[in-house]
Amino acid sequence: MHKEVFQLFSKKEGAQHIASEYALMAIEKIVKQNNIHSVFEFGIGIGTIPYLLSTLNKRITYYGTEENEFCNSVLAENLGQSIESINYNAISSYLNFNGENKFDFIIIDGLFDDANFLKKIAHDNTLIFVEGDRENQREFLRKTFPKCLINRSISLNKNSKHSPYYDVSSNHFVGGYTLFRLNPNFRNKTSWFLEKIATSLKYKLRMII
Ligand SMILES: C[S@@+](CC[C@H](N)C(=O)[O-])C[C@H]1O[C@@H](n2cnc3c(N)ncnc32)[C@H](O)[C@@H]1O
């Protein structure tokens, strides 16, 4: 579904800031393949990710933060009735979150650097996804969870003509993401190892394509 969701949201106002198709593909795969029933997203934007989650046919509790007036004004329309298939909660700031919930999957796609809050909402098996480059936040996560397994993932595709980012980066590779696995168990270590190899091969391939 990630392709259809990307195409749908690419045509909407505010699309220049939505998650890349590659990131949406990874989010779909991660949610389907792992025991994920709760998601916290920093930076809902125009709603691409909760919409994608609502198509996955899984029981999911979703919390997202969004402070921008324009984004908040279009969310209800962009999400429509689809959102009724997940337990959707939007708040203007993480400071307004007063639940005791811990989340299986945390997506960072907005400004955020509060280590105590992150530790409060993460559990031992949480997966944390950082969309795009966000070098400062990657460094912040590395320091906050020093034992976690980290995979940077990159795409070999370039932005297409239909991409909302085409004008500014037409000859650039599609944005990647970084996945932080908090539990260094055997299963996670195996995935970490395989993904490390895939990324290093992709860096080499990028030099010849
Ligand atoms: C890159 S966009 C998110 C795109 C969105 N995930 C999508 O795929 O449609 C980042 C969003 O985070 C919001 N944001 C940034 N910092 C924030 C903060 N501290 N609290 C709440 N929202 C924030 C911005 O208003 C912006 O809409």
The ligand as an SDF file (V2000), in Angstrom:
LIG
                    3D

 27 29  0  0  0  0  0  0  0  0999 V2000
    8.8050   16.3340    7.8950 C   0  0  0  0  0  0  0  0  0  0  0  0
    7.2780   16.8600    8.4820 S   0  0  0  0  0  0  0  0  0  0  0  0
    6.4040   15.4010    8.8340 C   0  0  0  0  0  0  0  0  0  0  0  0
    5.8470   14.7020    7.6620 C   0  0  0  0  0  0  0  0  0  0  0  0
    4.9100   13.5670    8.0050 C   0  0  0  0  0  0  0  0  0  0  0  0
    5.5230   12.5660    8.8260 N   0  0  0  0  0  0  0  0  0  0  0  0
    4.3880   12.9580    6.7330 C   0  0  0  0  0  0  0  0  0  0  0  0
    4.9990   11.9930    6.2570 O   0  0  0  0  0  0  0  0  0  0  0  0
    3.3720   13.4630    6.2030 O   0  0  0  0  0  0  0  0  0  0  0  0
    7.6600   17.3980   10.1010 C   0  0  0  0  0  0  0  0  0  0  0  0
    6.4670   17.8940   10.8640 C   0  0  0  0  0  0  0  0  0  0  0  0
    6.7980   17.9490   12.2410 O   0  0  0  0  0  0  0  0  0  0  0  0
    6.1680   19.0610   12.8270 C   0  0  0  0  0  0  0  0  0  0  0  0
    6.9410   19.3700   14.0180 N   0  0  0  0  0  0  0  0  0  0  0  0
    8.2650   19.6850   14.0550 C   0  0  0  0  0  0  0  0  0  0  0  0
    8.6590   19.8610   15.3300 N   0  0  0  0  0  0  0  0  0  0  0  0
    7.5830   19.6750   16.1190 C   0  0  0  0  0  0  0  0  0  0  0  0
    7.3470   19.7310   17.5140 C   0  0  0  0  0  0  0  0  0  0  0  0
    8.3290   20.0360   18.3630 N   0  0  0  0  0  0  0  0  0  0  0  0
    6.1030   19.4370   17.9870 N   0  0  0  0  0  0  0  0  0  0  0  0
    5.1120   19.1150   17.1360 C   0  0  0  0  0  0  0  0  0  0  0  0
    5.2610   19.0560   15.7880 N   0  0  0  0  0  0  0  0  0  0  0  0
    6.4770   19.3270   15.2850 C   0  0  0  0  0  0  0  0  0  0  0  0
    6.2160   20.1240   11.7600 C   0  0  0  0  0  0  0  0  0  0  0  0
    5.1750   21.0670   11.9250 O   0  0  0  0  0  0  0  0  0  0  0  0
    6.0510   19.3070   10.4850 C   0  0  0  0  0  0  0  0  0  0  0  0
    4.7190   19.2650   10.0660 O   0  0  0  0  0  0  0  0  0  0  0  0
  1  2  1  0
  2  3  1  0
  2 10  1  0
  3  4  1  0
  4  5  1  0
  5  6  1  0
  5  7  1  0
  7  8  2  0
  7  9  1  0
 10 11  1  0
 11 12  1  0
 11 26  1  0
 12 13  1  0
 13 14  1  0
 13 24  1  0
 14 15  1  0
 14 23  1  0
 15 16  2  0
 16 17  1  0
 17 18  1  0
 17 23  2  0
 18 19  1  0
 18 20  2  0
 20 21  1  0
 21 22  2  0
 22 23  1  0
 24 25  1  0
 24 26  1  0
 26 27  1  0
M  CHG  2   2   1   9  -1
M  END
$$$$
